[in-house]
Amino acid sequence: MRSEEHHMANERPNDIPANASGAEAAPVVIRQATVDDVAIIAPLFDAYRQFYPAAPDAEGVRHFLTHRLAQGESVIFLATLPTLAAGAPDAERAVGFTQLYPCFSSTAMRPMWILNDLFVAPEARRQGAARALLQRARAFGESVGAVELMLQTAVENHTAQALYRALGWRRDEEYDVFLLPLGG
């Protein structure tokens, strides 16, 4: 349940511009990923893992993402920018992603989603991709009737925390989080 930008109620279309406010749209496009997108998500996901730090594992990453998406165990939103490659007018370059996992609130008797991963490639930071990914995750949660989205971030990740607060996220002051390592 980590996210980072620092290193970081109506049904809406799958592809939305990063700046959906009506002002001049940024070139970042957010769309829901499918199994067909694993090849372009995998390098970003592996870079994200290495930050925390996990050893590089390109094959393991492809397998993990393929399984999550094929089994419907997660939802991934992908941030892309158009490429300027000659002869490829519709080509896109993946610059970030967020991955959400489903869970449920027993007290609300409604779904919740864990925003487990948020990553924007270093060269694409400060261009609105993280904000757009978070906004798309919120729109998704609202569209499926979720009671809330949850995330965790490093205590010292003040850049990401400022963005979360600006988008309406609040720090949980009511509950502590406990982890039980299970080996492996």
C-alpha positions in Angstrom: 0.0 0.0 0.0 2.7 2.5 -0.9 2.4 5.3 -3.3 4.8 7.9 -4.5 5.1 10.9 -6.8 8.2 12.2 -5.1 10.3 9.3 -6.7 5.4 9.3 -6.9 -20.7 9.7 -9.6 -21.4 9.3 -13.0 -19.8 6.7 -15.3 -16.9 8.3 -17.1 -15.0 7.2 -20.2 -11.9 5.1 -19.8 -9.7 7.7 -21.5 -9.8 11.2 -20.0 -7.4 14.1 -20.5 -5.3 15.0 -17.4 -6.9 18.4 -17.3 -10.6 17.8 -17.5 -11.5 21.2 -16.2 -12.3 22.6 -19.6 -9.0 24.6 -19.7 -6.4 23.8 -22.3 -5.8 20.1 -21.7 -2.4 18.8 -20.8 -1.1 16.1 -23.1 -1.2 13.4 -20.4 -4.0 10.9 -21.0 -5.3 8.5 -18.3 -6.9 5.2 -19.4 -7.7 1.9 -17.7 -5.1 -0.7 -18.6 -5.8 -4.2 -19.8 -3.7 -7.3 -20.1 -2.6 -6.1 -23.5 -0.9 -3.2 -21.7 1.4 -5.3 -19.5 4.4 -4.8 -21.7 4.2 -1.0 -21.4 3.3 -1.0 -17.7 6.0 -3.5 -16.6 9.1 -1.2 -16.9 7.3 1.4 -14.8 6.2 -1.1 -12.2 9.7 -2.6 -12.0 11.1 0.9 -11.5 8.5 1.6 -8.8 9.4 -1.7 -7.0 13.2 -0.9 -7.1 12.6 2.4 -5.3 11.4 0.6 -2.2 14.0 -1.3 -2.8 13.2 -4.6 -4.4 15.5 -6.4 -6.8 14.7 -5.9 -10.5 12.6 -8.8 -11.9 11.2 -8.1 -15.4 9.8 -11.6 -15.8 8.2 -11.7 -12.3 6.7 -8.2 -12.9 5.1 -9.3 -16.2 3.7 -12.4 -14.6 2.4 -10.6 -11.6 0.6 -7.8 -13.6 -0.8 -10.3 -16.1 -2.3 -12.4 -13.4 -3.8 -9.5 -11.5 -5.4 -8.0 -14.6 -6.5 -11.4 -16.1 -8.1 -12.4 -12.8 -9.7 -9.1 -12.2 -7.8 -8.8 -8.9 -6.7 -5.2 -9.6 -7.5 -2.1 -11.6 -4.6 -0.2 -13.2 -4.8 3.3 -14.7 -2.1 4.2 -17.1 -0.8 7.8 -17.7 0.5 8.2 -21.3 1.9 11.0 -23.4 1.8 11.1 -27.2 5.1 10.2 -28.8 6.6 12.3 -31.6 7.7 9.3 -33.6 7.5 9.8 -37.3 5.0 7.4 -38.9 3.3 6.6 -35.6 0.7 9.4 -35.1 -1.2 7.4 -32.5 1.8 6.1 -30.6 1.9 6.7 -26.8 4.5 6.6 -24.2 3.6 5.3 -20.7 4.8 7.7 -18.0 3.0 6.6 -14.9 0.4 4.3 -13.3 -1.7 3.6 -10.3 -2.9 0.2 -9.2 -6.0 -0.3 -7.0 -7.0 -3.5 -5.2 -10.5 -4.2 -4.0 -11.6 -4.8 -0.5 -14.8 -4.3 1.5 -16.0 -2.3 4.5 -18.0 -4.6 6.8 -19.5 -1.6 8.7 -20.6 0.2 5.6 -21.3 -3.0 3.7 -19.8 -1.5 0.6 -16.6 -1.9 -1.5 -13.5 0.0 -0.7 -10.3 0.2 -2.9 -6.7 0.3 -1.8 -4.7 2.6 -3.9 -1.6 0.4 -3.5 0.8 1.8 -6.1 1.3 5.2 -7.7 4.3 6.0 -9.8 5.4 8.6 -12.3 8.6 8.3 -14.3 11.2 10.9 -13.1 11.2 12.6 -16.5 7.5 13.1 -16.5 7.0 14.4 -12.9 5.5 17.8 -12.2 3.4 17.7 -15.4 0.1 16.7 -13.8 0.3 12.9 -14.3 0.1 12.0 -10.6 -2.8 14.4 -10.0 -4.6 13.0 -13.1 -4.1 9.4 -11.9 -5.4 10.2 -8.5 -8.4 12.0 -10.0 -9.1 9.0 -12.2 -8.9 6.6 -9.3 -11.4 8.8 -7.4 -13.8 8.8 -10.4 -13.5 5.0 -10.6 -14.2 4.6 -6.9 -17.3 6.8 -7.2 -18.5 5.0 -10.3 -18.4 1.6 -8.5 -20.1 2.9 -5.3 -17.0 2.6 -3.1 -17.2 4.0 0.4 -13.6 5.2 0.2 -10.1 4.8 -1.2 -7.2 4.2 1.1 -3.5 4.6 0.6 -0.2 4.6 2.6 2.8 6.6 1.9 6.2 7.1 3.5 6.1 9.4 6.5 8.8 11.6 5.0 7.1 11.8 1.5 5.9 15.3 2.0 5.6 16.1 -1.7 3.0 13.3 -2.2 1.2 14.1 1.0 0.7 17.7 -0.1 -0.8 16.5 -3.4 -3.1 14.0 -1.5 -4.3 16.8 0.8 -4.9 19.1 -2.1 -7.2 16.5 -3.7 -9.2 15.9 -0.5 -7.4 13.0 1.0 -7.1 13.1 4.8 -4.7 11.4 7.2 -6.4 8.8 9.4 -6.3 10.1 12.9 -8.6 7.4 14.3 -6.8 4.1 13.5 -3.2 2.8 13.7 -2.0 0.3 11.1 -0.3 -2.9 12.3 1.5 -5.3 10.1 2.2 -9.0 10.8 5.1 -10.2 8.6 4.5 -13.8 7.5 7.8 -14.6 5.9 8.5 -15.5 2.4 
